[in-house]
């Protein structure tokens, strides 16, 4: 199954993920340069927030797309699948 969003949504998600990838590489560089722990922690927190933003985007698109567009027979399956996933989040 593919992502639910429009081509524009997918482009926005890919751009967001490329920025996150850059942030992660930057954190690796900070560790190699032996930057201070607090500086590294700030950047890790920033990257984690960016990942949460990407997660929120995909969940929103899933609810607006996959869930809202399915027939009632498949709707329960998709909703149960999402609930199961949400229960695993820590």
ABEGO torsion letter per residue (X at the ends): XBBABBAAAAAAAAAAAAAAAAAAAAAAAAAAAGBBAAAAAAAAAAAAAAAAAAAAAAAAAAAABAAAABBAAAAAAAAAAAAAAAAABX
